């Protein structure tokens, strides 16, 4: 069972990315958001950290 924000939940297996760096950064940010949400942080807190 993968934890919230784990890479295997954010990246599709077997898919070749046209821009792998951009895809990895986007997946990292989605994973970071999922981890914060799983810890029960409020949307305002998460949004403030993302805009940062």
PDB file with one MODEL, atoms N, CA, C and O in Angstrom:
MODEL        1
ATOM      1  N   UNK A   1       0.850  -1.189   0.000  1.00  0.00           N
ATOM      2  CA  UNK A   1       0.000   0.000   0.000  1.00  0.00           C
ATOM      3  C   UNK A   1       0.886   1.240   0.000  1.00  0.00           C
ATOM      4  O   UNK A   1       1.731   1.406   0.880  1.00  0.00           O
ATOM      5  N   UNK A   2       0.694   2.095  -0.976  1.00  0.00           N
ATOM      6  CA  UNK A   2       1.513   3.298  -1.109  1.00  0.00           C
ATOM      7  C   UNK A   2       0.967   4.418  -0.228  1.00  0.00           C
ATOM      8  O   UNK A   2      -0.242   4.541  -0.035  1.00  0.00           O
ATOM      9  N   UNK A   3       1.865   5.216   0.293  1.00  0.00           N
ATOM     10  CA  UNK A   3       1.489   6.374   1.093  1.00  0.00           C
ATOM     11  C   UNK A   3       1.067   7.517   0.188  1.00  0.00           C
ATOM     12  O   UNK A   3       1.457   7.584  -0.977  1.00  0.00           O
ATOM     13  N   UNK A   4       0.263   8.416   0.742  1.00  0.00           N
ATOM     14  CA  UNK A   4      -0.158   9.592  -0.023  1.00  0.00           C
ATOM     15  C   UNK A   4       1.064  10.328  -0.537  1.00  0.00           C
ATOM     16  O   UNK A   4       1.998  10.606   0.216  1.00  0.00           O
ATOM     17  N   UNK A   5       1.053  10.642  -1.823  1.00  0.00           N
ATOM     18  CA  UNK A   5       2.147  11.376  -2.434  1.00  0.00           C
ATOM     19  C   UNK A   5       3.267  10.506  -2.978  1.00  0.00           C
ATOM     20  O   UNK A   5       4.247  11.026  -3.511  1.00  0.00           O
ATOM     21  N   UNK A   6       3.138   9.189  -2.853  1.00  0.00           N
ATOM     22  CA  UNK A   6       4.179   8.289  -3.349  1.00  0.00           C
ATOM     23  C   UNK A   6       4.295   8.397  -4.869  1.00  0.00           C
ATOM     24  O   UNK A   6       3.303   8.612  -5.566  1.00  0.00           O
ATOM     25  N   UNK A   7       5.513   8.245  -5.366  1.00  0.00           N
ATOM     26  CA  UNK A   7       5.768   8.413  -6.798  1.00  0.00           C
ATOM     27  C   UNK A   7       4.911   7.494  -7.655  1.00  0.00           C
ATOM     28  O   UNK A   7       4.420   7.919  -8.701  1.00  0.00           O
ATOM     29  N   UNK A   8       4.718   6.249  -7.242  1.00  0.00           N
ATOM     30  CA  UNK A   8       3.939   5.323  -8.068  1.00  0.00           C
ATOM     31  C   UNK A   8       2.470   5.736  -8.182  1.00  0.00           C
ATOM     32  O   UNK A   8       1.765   5.269  -9.077  1.00  0.00           O
ATOM     33  N   UNK A   9       2.011   6.597  -7.293  1.00  0.00           N
ATOM     34  CA  UNK A   9       0.644   7.103  -7.405  1.00  0.00           C
ATOM     35  C   UNK A   9       0.564   8.324  -8.316  1.00  0.00           C
ATOM     36  O   UNK A   9      -0.510   8.662  -8.812  1.00  0.00           O
ATOM     37  N   UNK A  10       1.680   8.973  -8.533  1.00  0.00           N
ATOM     38  CA  UNK A  10       1.697  10.225  -9.288  1.00  0.00           C
ATOM     39  C   UNK A  10       2.166  10.073 -10.725  1.00  0.00           C
ATOM     40  O   UNK A  10       1.777  10.868 -11.580  1.00  0.00           O
ATOM     41  N   UNK A  11       2.992   9.072 -11.014  1.00  0.00           N
ATOM     42  CA  UNK A  11       3.517   8.874 -12.367  1.00  0.00           C
ATOM     43  C   UNK A  11       2.948   7.593 -12.975  1.00  0.00           C
ATOM     44  O   UNK A  11       2.882   6.563 -12.305  1.00  0.00           O
ATOM     45  N   UNK A  12       2.545   7.655 -14.219  1.00  0.00           N
ATOM     46  CA  UNK A  12       1.991   6.484 -14.894  1.00  0.00           C
ATOM     47  C   UNK A  12       3.127   5.536 -15.287  1.00  0.00           C
ATOM     48  O   UNK A  12       4.122   5.956 -15.877  1.00  0.00           O
ATOM     49  N   UNK A  13       2.969   4.281 -14.959  1.00  0.00           N
ATOM     50  CA  UNK A  13       3.974   3.279 -15.282  1.00  0.00           C
ATOM     51  C   UNK A  13       3.983   2.986 -16.779  1.00  0.00           C
ATOM     52  O   UNK A  13       2.924   2.850 -17.391  1.00  0.00           O
ATOM     53  N   UNK A  14       5.177   2.890 -17.375  1.00  0.00           N
ATOM     54  CA  UNK A  14       5.305   2.521 -18.777  1.00  0.00           C
ATOM     55  C   UNK A  14       5.063   3.643 -19.764  1.00  0.00           C
ATOM     56  O   UNK A  14       5.040   3.406 -20.972  1.00  0.00           O
ATOM     57  N   UNK A  15       4.880   4.861 -19.276  1.00  0.00           N
ATOM     58  CA  UNK A  15       4.629   6.001 -20.157  1.00  0.00           C
ATOM     59  C   UNK A  15       5.930   6.771 -20.337  1.00  0.00           C
ATOM     60  O   UNK A  15       6.602   7.101 -19.360  1.00  0.00           O
ATOM     61  N   UNK A  16       6.283   7.056 -21.584  1.00  0.00           N
ATOM     62  CA  UNK A  16       7.476   7.846 -21.872  1.00  0.00           C
ATOM     63  C   UNK A  16       7.058   9.310 -21.911  1.00  0.00           C
ATOM     64  O   UNK A  16       6.205   9.704 -22.706  1.00  0.00           O
ATOM     65  N   UNK A  17       7.662  10.099 -21.056  1.00  0.00           N
ATOM     66  CA  UNK A  17       7.333  11.517 -20.968  1.00  0.00           C
ATOM     67  C   UNK A  17       8.090  12.297 -22.041  1.00  0.00           C
ATOM     68  O   UNK A  17       9.269  12.041 -22.284  1.00  0.00           O
ATOM     69  N   UNK A  18       7.410  13.248 -22.681  1.00  0.00           N
ATOM     70  CA  UNK A  18       8.065  14.102 -23.665  1.00  0.00           C
ATOM     71  C   UNK A  18       8.987  15.107 -22.977  1.00  0.00           C
ATOM     72  O   UNK A  18      10.031  15.474 -23.515  1.00  0.00           O
ATOM     73  N   UNK A  19       8.601  15.535 -21.814  1.00  0.00           N
ATOM     74  CA  UNK A  19       9.403  16.455 -21.007  1.00  0.00           C
ATOM     75  C   UNK A  19       9.539  15.857 -19.615  1.00  0.00           C
ATOM     76  O   UNK A  19       8.797  16.240 -18.711  1.00  0.00           O
ATOM     77  N   UNK A  20      10.467  14.928 -19.421  1.00  0.00           N
ATOM     78  CA  UNK A  20      10.547  14.203 -18.145  1.00  0.00           C
ATOM     79  C   UNK A  20      10.820  15.093 -16.937  1.00  0.00           C
ATOM     80  O   UNK A  20      10.320  14.815 -15.847  1.00  0.00           O
ATOM     81  N   UNK A  21      11.605  16.157 -17.108  1.00  0.00           N
ATOM     82  CA  UNK A  21      11.884  17.028 -15.971  1.00  0.00           C
ATOM     83  C   UNK A  21      10.613  17.716 -15.494  1.00  0.00           C
ATOM     84  O   UNK A  21      10.328  17.765 -14.297  1.00  0.00           O
ATOM     85  N   UNK A  22       9.860  18.244 -16.443  1.00  0.00           N
ATOM     86  CA  UNK A  22       8.608  18.923 -16.103  1.00  0.00           C
ATOM     87  C   UNK A  22       7.598  17.970 -15.491  1.00  0.00           C
ATOM     88  O   UNK A  22       6.897  18.323 -14.542  1.00  0.00           O
ATOM     89  N   UNK A  23       7.524  16.760 -16.034  1.00  0.00           N
ATOM     90  CA  UNK A  23       6.594  15.768 -15.501  1.00  0.00           C
ATOM     91  C   UNK A  23       6.974  15.378 -14.079  1.00  0.00           C
ATOM     92  O   UNK A  23       6.102  15.188 -13.231  1.00  0.00           O
ATOM     93  N   UNK A  24       8.282  15.257 -13.812  1.00  0.00           N
ATOM     94  CA  UNK A  24       8.735  14.893 -12.484  1.00  0.00           C
ATOM     95  C   UNK A  24       8.441  15.995 -11.479  1.00  0.00           C
ATOM     96  O   UNK A  24       7.994  15.718 -10.366  1.00  0.00           O
ATOM     97  N   UNK A  25       8.688  17.233 -11.860  1.00  0.00           N
ATOM     98  CA  UNK A  25       8.406  18.354 -10.956  1.00  0.00           C
ATOM     99  C   UNK A  25       6.908  18.427 -10.659  1.00  0.00           C
ATOM    100  O   UNK A  25       6.512  18.603  -9.506  1.00  0.00           O
ATOM    101  N   UNK A  26       6.083  18.296 -11.683  1.00  0.00           N
ATOM    102  CA  UNK A  26       4.634  18.330 -11.484  1.00  0.00           C
ATOM    103  C   UNK A  26       4.183  17.190 -10.568  1.00  0.00           C
ATOM    104  O   UNK A  26       3.341  17.393  -9.694  1.00  0.00           O
ATOM    105  N   UNK A  27       4.739  16.000 -10.765  1.00  0.00           N
ATOM    106  CA  UNK A  27       4.395  14.861  -9.918  1.00  0.00           C
ATOM    107  C   UNK A  27       4.852  15.087  -8.479  1.00  0.00           C
ATOM    108  O   UNK A  27       4.150  14.719  -7.537  1.00  0.00           O
ATOM    109  N   UNK A  28       6.018  15.687  -8.313  1.00  0.00           N
ATOM    110  CA  UNK A  28       6.515  15.975  -6.966  1.00  0.00           C
ATOM    111  C   UNK A  28       5.597  16.961  -6.250  1.00  0.00           C
ATOM    112  O   UNK A  28       5.310  16.801  -5.064  1.00  0.00           O
ATOM    113  N   UNK A  29       5.141  17.974  -6.971  1.00  0.00           N
ATOM    114  CA  UNK A  29       4.246  18.954  -6.359  1.00  0.00           C
ATOM    115  C   UNK A  29       2.889  18.336  -6.011  1.00  0.00           C
ATOM    116  O   UNK A  29       2.329  18.635  -4.956  1.00  0.00           O
ATOM    117  N   UNK A  30       2.359  17.479  -6.886  1.00  0.00           N
ATOM    118  CA  UNK A  30       1.100  16.791  -6.576  1.00  0.00           C
ATOM    119  C   UNK A  30       1.274  15.883  -5.363  1.00  0.00           C
ATOM    120  O   UNK A  30       0.399  15.815  -4.499  1.00  0.00           O
ATOM    121  N   UNK A  31       2.406  15.189  -5.302  1.00  0.00           N
ATOM    122  CA  UNK A  31       2.681  14.317  -4.172  1.00  0.00           C
ATOM    123  C   UNK A  31       2.820  15.096  -2.879  1.00  0.00           C
ATOM    124  O   UNK A  31       2.319  14.674  -1.837  1.00  0.00           O
ATOM    125  N   UNK A  32       3.500  16.231  -2.942  1.00  0.00           N
ATOM    126  CA  UNK A  32       3.666  17.076  -1.769  1.00  0.00           C
ATOM    127  C   UNK A  32       2.306  17.566  -1.267  1.00  0.00           C
ATOM    128  O   UNK A  32       2.052  17.591  -0.063  1.00  0.00           O
ATOM    129  N   UNK A  33       1.435  17.955  -2.207  1.00  0.00           N
ATOM    130  CA  UNK A  33       0.074  18.394  -1.844  1.00  0.00           C
ATOM    131  C   UNK A  33      -0.693  17.241  -1.191  1.00  0.00           C
ATOM    132  O   UNK A  33      -1.366  17.433  -0.178  1.00  0.00           O
ATOM    133  N   UNK A  34      -0.590  16.052  -1.771  1.00  0.00           N
ATOM    134  CA  UNK A  34      -1.297  14.888  -1.217  1.00  0.00           C
ATOM    135  C   UNK A  34      -0.808  14.565   0.190  1.00  0.00           C
ATOM    136  O   UNK A  34      -1.602  14.202   1.058  1.00  0.00           O
ATOM    137  N   UNK A  35       0.489  14.695   0.417  1.00  0.00           N
ATOM    138  CA  UNK A  35       1.032  14.440   1.751  1.00  0.00           C
ATOM    139  C   UNK A  35       0.494  15.443   2.760  1.00  0.00           C
ATOM    140  O   UNK A  35       0.135  15.078   3.879  1.00  0.00           O
ATOM    141  N   UNK A  36       0.441  16.700   2.361  1.00  0.00           N
ATOM    142  CA  UNK A  36      -0.076  17.725   3.269  1.00  0.00           C
ATOM    143  C   UNK A  36      -1.556  17.499   3.572  1.00  0.00           C
ATOM    144  O   UNK A  36      -1.993  17.651   4.712  1.00  0.00           O
ATOM    145  N   UNK A  37      -2.316  17.136   2.550  1.00  0.00           N
ATOM    146  CA  UNK A  37      -3.737  16.877   2.755  1.00  0.00           C
ATOM    147  C   UNK A  37      -3.939  15.668   3.663  1.00  0.00           C
ATOM    148  O   UNK A  37      -4.849  15.660   4.493  1.00  0.00           O
ATOM    149  N   UNK A  38      -3.097  14.648   3.511  1.00  0.00           N
ATOM    150  CA  UNK A  38      -3.237  13.453   4.340  1.00  0.00           C
ATOM    151  C   UNK A  38      -2.919  13.745   5.804  1.00  0.00           C
ATOM    152  O   UNK A  38      -3.351  13.017   6.697  1.00  0.00           O
ATOM    153  N   UNK A  39      -2.165  14.809   6.043  1.00  0.00           N
ATOM    154  CA  UNK A  39      -1.850  15.220   7.410  1.00  0.00           C
ATOM    155  C   UNK A  39      -2.919  16.134   7.987  1.00  0.00           C
ATOM    156  O   UNK A  39      -2.823  16.561   9.138  1.00  0.00           O
ATOM    157  N   UNK A  40      -3.946  16.437   7.181  1.00  0.00           N
ATOM    158  CA  UNK A  40      -5.072  17.229   7.663  1.00  0.00           C
ATOM    159  C   UNK A  40      -4.854  18.728   7.621  1.00  0.00           C
ATOM    160  O   UNK A  40      -5.552  19.476   8.307  1.00  0.00           O
ATOM    161  N   UNK A  41      -3.886  19.181   6.819  1.00  0.00           N
ATOM    162  CA  UNK A  41      -3.669  20.618   6.721  1.00  0.00           C
ATOM    163  C   UNK A  41      -4.785  21.263   5.913  1.00  0.00           C
ATOM    164  O   UNK A  41      -5.337  20.658   4.994  1.00  0.00           O
ATOM    165  N   UNK A  42      -5.103  22.489   6.268  1.00  0.00           N
ATOM    166  CA  UNK A  42      -6.178  23.211   5.580  1.00  0.00           C
ATOM    167  C   UNK A  42      -5.725  23.673   4.203  1.00  0.00           C
ATOM    168  O   UNK A  42      -4.536  23.878   3.959  1.00  0.00           O
ATOM    169  N   UNK A  43      -6.689  23.833   3.311  1.00  0.00           N
ATOM    170  CA  UNK A  43      -6.423  24.250   1.931  1.00  0.00           C
ATOM    171  C   UNK A  43      -5.673  25.580   1.898  1.00  0.00           C
ATOM    172  O   UNK A  43      -4.766  25.757   1.085  1.00  0.00           O
ATOM    173  N   UNK A  44      -6.044  26.521   2.781  1.00  0.00           N
ATOM    174  CA  UNK A  44      -5.361  27.820   2.806  1.00  0.00           C
ATOM    175  C   UNK A  44      -3.880  27.666   3.130  1.00  0.00           C
ATOM    176  O   UNK A  44      -3.043  28.356   2.548  1.00  0.00           O
ATOM    177  N   UNK A  45      -3.553  26.772   4.046  1.00  0.00           N
ATOM    178  CA  UNK A  45      -2.166  26.532   4.424  1.00  0.00           C
ATOM    179  C   UNK A  45      -1.390  25.966   3.240  1.00  0.00           C
ATOM    180  O   UNK A  45      -0.286  26.416   2.936  1.00  0.00           O
ATOM    181  N   UNK A  46      -1.980  24.973   2.577  1.00  0.00           N
ATOM    182  CA  UNK A  46      -1.319  24.327   1.440  1.00  0.00           C
ATOM    183  C   UNK A  46      -1.127  25.330   0.302  1.00  0.00           C
ATOM    184  O   UNK A  46      -0.052  25.405  -0.293  1.00  0.00           O
ATOM    185  N   UNK A  47      -2.176  26.098   0.005  1.00  0.00           N
ATOM    186  CA  UNK A  47      -2.094  27.078  -1.091  1.00  0.00           C
ATOM    187  C   UNK A  47      -1.021  28.120  -0.799  1.00  0.00           C
ATOM    188  O   UNK A  47      -0.296  28.535  -1.703  1.00  0.00           O
ATOM    189  N   UNK A  48      -0.916  28.541   0.447  1.00  0.00           N
ATOM    190  CA  UNK A  48       0.112  29.516   0.823  1.00  0.00           C
ATOM    191  C   UNK A  48       1.508  28.965   0.636  1.00  0.00           C
ATOM    192  O   UNK A  48       2.408  29.687   0.207  1.00  0.00           O
ATOM    193  N   UNK A  49       1.699  27.712   0.946  1.00  0.00           N
ATOM    194  CA  UNK A  49       3.003  27.075   0.767  1.00  0.00           C
ATOM    195  C   UNK A  49       3.341  26.911  -0.706  1.00  0.00           C
ATOM    196  O   UNK A  49       4.495  27.066  -1.105  1.00  0.00           O
ATOM    197  N   UNK A  50       2.339  26.598  -1.510  1.00  0.00           N
ATOM    198  CA  UNK A  50       2.580  26.419  -2.946  1.00  0.00           C
ATOM    199  C   UNK A  50       2.930  27.731  -3.632  1.00  0.00           C
ATOM    200  O   UNK A  50       3.741  27.749  -4.558  1.00  0.00           O
ATOM    201  N   UNK A  51       2.327  28.826  -3.187  1.00  0.00           N
ATOM    202  CA  UNK A  51       2.563  30.103  -3.849  1.00  0.00           C
ATOM    203  C   UNK A  51       3.872  30.736  -3.396  1.00  0.00           C
ATOM    204  O   UNK A  51       4.366  31.675  -4.019  1.00  0.00           O
ATOM    205  N   UNK A  52       4.415  30.226  -2.333  1.00  0.00           N
ATOM    206  CA  UNK A  52       5.532  30.632  -1.749  1.00  0.00           C
ATOM    207  C   UNK A  52       6.676  31.304  -1.749  1.00  0.00           C
ATOM    208  O   UNK A  52       7.396  31.298  -0.750  1.00  0.00           O
TER     209      UNK A  52
ENDMDL
END
